Amino acid sequence: MEHPHMSLGGFCIMLFKKSWRIAYFRMFDNMYDKMYVLFVVYWAGLTRTTTEN
C-alpha cells in the first residue's frame, strides 16, 4: 500500500511541473490508444470466426 504523503508529493509535482503533467497524460493517452486497437482487432477476429461457422 502506498503512503499518503508519497501520492500527495506526486500530485504536487504534477501541479507545478508542466512537462511532467504533459508526459503523464500523454502516457495514459497512448496506453488507451494501444488497448483500443488491441480490443478492436480482437473483436474483429472474434466476429469473423463466428460468422464463418
Secondary structure by P-SEA (a helix, b strand, c coil): cccaaaaaaaaaaaaccaaaaaaaaaaaaaaaaaaaaaaaaaaaaaaaaaaac
